[in-house]
Amino acid sequence: MGCTDSKAAPAKTQKNAPPAKPEPAKPAAKKEEPKAAVIAPAPAAKELPKEAPPAAEQPKDAPKPLDAPQDPAAVIADPKQPAEEPKAEEPVPAGEPEAPAAAAEEVKAQEDADANPKDAEAVVEASTVEGPVTLRMVRLSTNCIAPWVVLDRCGIEHTIADVDLMGGETRNPEYLAMNPMHCVPTLSTGDFHLWESNAVMRFICNNYPAAQAFYPSDPEDIALTELALDFKQTMLAPNVSKVTYSTLGFGSFTEEEQAEARKKLSEGDDSVFAVIEKKFLNGRAFVGGDVTSVADLALVTGLKFLDIVDFEYPEAINAYIARVSAAVDLPKYYGGGGDGSYGVDAHFASVRAKQAAAAEAAAQPAAAEPNPADDAAAAEPNPTPAEETPAEEEPAAPAAPAVEEEAAKPEHKAAKPTAKTAAAVKKPATKATPKPVAKASAVKKPAAKK
């Protein structure tokens, strides 16, 4: 009540200034504050945990908890209030940091899923490409193997459409509408179509997170990878084709062109083999570092084309081919994909068998030289009968006129020579013995009687 009166007194005496001065009665209230001051020096509360009963009485005064936060020690001194306050206040500040933490975990989980894809559908959803993926290819073409490996090894859902290249399928209007260059491979995603193996691999790596494992992230490795892809098209492939196409029946190159191509592949510091070993690998396992990249697939599939002519690789190149083959299981794809399809290995084996048969045939002509003469002799009897019949008739026809002309010339003589010549001509035609001479003399007698 004293507090209430102290408030009422000034209200009544607001106009009287002198009475307001004696208000130092407030200091008296300050004198009562030491009781609260005993609570204020809360540092002593740490040493007096036993004084819990007086602390328990404090919550009865409602205003005191509002003043308590001004002194941190007072808050600590009260064990009940801190336990109740965090329940209402903690969720707000605690909820704010939880959101970014959860987002960070989701991002990390997505990155892990992209780096190691196990679900093909999840990979397609994460890509920026719409529509199913179709790769139109020829399994015995090494140019088709590299993009096929990327799709298959990354778990990207796709369909392989085998193209009848020798049957002219690439010249059909439908195929030309997709690929006017009428070549393989051709990648299709919905209404989008793309050809050239290196361009296809770039597209896959740029649009499917799973395929980024085949493409480096370091700027220098990216530049080296792109250089290797171009090097394959401009230096490796042209010289490989000159060495192998004649054997495969795809085209013919002169011996001089083939010899020059072999030099560009294997001789000198600027040869294909030397550049791959010293520039692209430079002591590392693969072009992009320690992981197989699209550049490795392009180079190795191009190099393995030389197997058809049993080309001798340097030791470093041979080891490089073996590493890439083991890393991505190239034998599976060179074997046709493991489903019994006709692949590169089967085609090369067929070509080698034909080469062996041709070599054997080339070794036989020495023993078979008389055969052409025998064939000519065997062919002569057929026209001979037709020629022999007129040959017998022709001499008989001109023989008679010839004799008649000779007999006609000596008209002044008697007919004896005519009879003699006629008898001499007729009888030798029927008999080849000298007896006709005697018969001719017998013919003379009747002529003499006349």
Residue pairs with C-beta under 8 A, 6 or more apart in sequence:
3 29
6 25
6 26
6 29
9 19
10 20
10 23
13 19
13 20
36 64
39 54
39 58
39 74
40 71
40 74
41 73
42 71
42 73
42 74
42 76
42 77
43 73
45 51
45 55
45 73
45 74
45 76
45 77
46 73
46 76
46 77
52 79
55 77
55 78
55 79
56 80
58 64
58 65
58 78
59 65
59 78
59 80
59 81
65 78
65 81
67 74
68 74
68 75
68 78
68 81
69 75
75 81
75 82
76 82
110 126
113 122
113 126
114 123
114 126
114 209
114 210
114 212
115 213
117 123
117 154
117 155
117 209
117 210
118 155
119 155
120 155
120 156
120 157
121 157
123 154
123 155
123 156
123 157
123 208
123 209
123 210
124 156
124 157
124 208
126 208
126 209
126 210
127 156
127 207
127 208
127 209
128 207
129 189
129 190
129 192
129 207
129 208
130 189
130 190
131 189
131 190
131 191
131 192
132 157
132 158
132 159
132 189
132 190
133 151
133 156
133 157
133 158
133 159
133 187
133 188
133 189
134 158
134 159
134 161
134 187
134 188
134 189
135 144
135 147
135 148
135 151
135 158
135 159
135 160
135 161
135 185
135 186
135 187
135 188
135 200
136 161
136 163
136 175
136 178
136 184
136 185
136 186
136 187
136 188
137 144
137 147
137 148
137 160
137 161
137 162
137 163
137 184
137 185
137 186
138 144
138 162
138 163
138 165
138 184
138 185
139 162
139 336
139 337
139 341
139 342
139 343
139 344
140 342
140 343
140 344
140 346
140 347
141 165
141 184
141 185
141 344
142 301
142 302
142 304
142 305
142 344
143 184
143 185
143 197
143 301
144 184
144 185
144 197
145 297
145 301
145 330
145 333
145 334
145 344
146 197
146 198
146 201
146 294
146 297
146 298
146 301
147 185
147 187
147 197
147 200
147 201
147 204
148 160
148 185
148 333
148 337
149 297
149 328
149 330
149 333
150 156
150 201
150 204
150 205
150 211
150 214
150 294
150 297
151 158
151 204
151 211
152 158
152 333
153 214
153 328
154 204
154 208
154 210
154 211
154 213
154 214
155 210
156 204
156 208
156 210
156 211
160 337
162 341
163 169
163 170
163 175
163 184
165 184
169 175
170 176
170 179
170 182
170 183
170 184
171 182
175 182
175 186
176 182
178 186
178 188
178 193
179 186
179 193
179 195
181 195
183 195
184 195
185 195
185 197
185 200
186 193
186 194
186 195
187 193
187 194
187 195
187 200
187 203
187 204
188 194
194 200
194 203
197 298
198 229
198 230
198 232
198 233
198 294
198 298
201 214
201 229
201 294
201 297
201 298
202 229
202 294
204 211
205 211
205 212
205 214
205 215
205 294
206 215
213 291
214 292
214 293
214 294
214 297
215 222
215 225
215 288
215 293
215 294
216 222
216 225
216 288
216 289
216 291
216 293
218 289
221 288
221 289
221 293
224 280
224 287
224 288
224 295
225 287
225 288
225 293
225 294
225 295
226 295
227 280
228 280
228 287
228 295
228 298
228 299
229 294
229 295
229 298
231 275
231 280
231 299
232 295
232 298
232 299
232 302
235 264
235 272
235 275
236 272
236 299
236 302
236 303
237 302
238 261
239 261
239 262
239 264
239 265
239 272
240 261
240 265
240 302
240 303
240 305
240 306
241 250
241 251
242 253
242 257
242 258
242 260
242 261
243 258
243 261
243 262
243 265
243 306
243 309
243 311
244 305
244 306
244 308
244 309
245 251
245 252
245 253
246 252
246 253
246 258
247 308
247 309
247 351
247 355
248 308
248 351
253 261
263 271
264 271
264 272
265 271
265 272
265 273
265 306
265 311
266 272
266 273
266 312
266 314
268 274
269 278
273 313
273 314
273 316
273 317
276 299
276 317
276 320
277 314
277 316
277 317
277 320
280 287
280 295
280 299
281 287
281 316
281 320
284 290
285 323
286 292
286 293
286 295
286 296
286 323
286 324
286 327
287 293
287 295
287 296
287 299
288 295
288 296
292 324
292 327
292 328
296 324
296 327
297 324
297 328
300 320
300 321
300 324
300 325
300 330
301 330
303 313
303 317
303 321
304 321
304 330
304 334
304 344
306 313
307 348
308 348
308 351
308 352
313 321
324 330
325 331
331 345
332 338
333 343
334 343
334 344
334 345
335 343
335 345
335 346
336 342
336 343
336 345
336 346
337 343
396 429
399 425
399 429
400 425
403 421
403 422
403 425
406 421
407 417
407 418
407 421
407 422
410 417
414 447
415 447
416 444
416 447
416 448
419 443
419 444
419 447
420 440
420 443
420 444
423 436
423 439
423 440
423 443
424 436
424 437
424 440
427 436
427 439
427 440
428 436
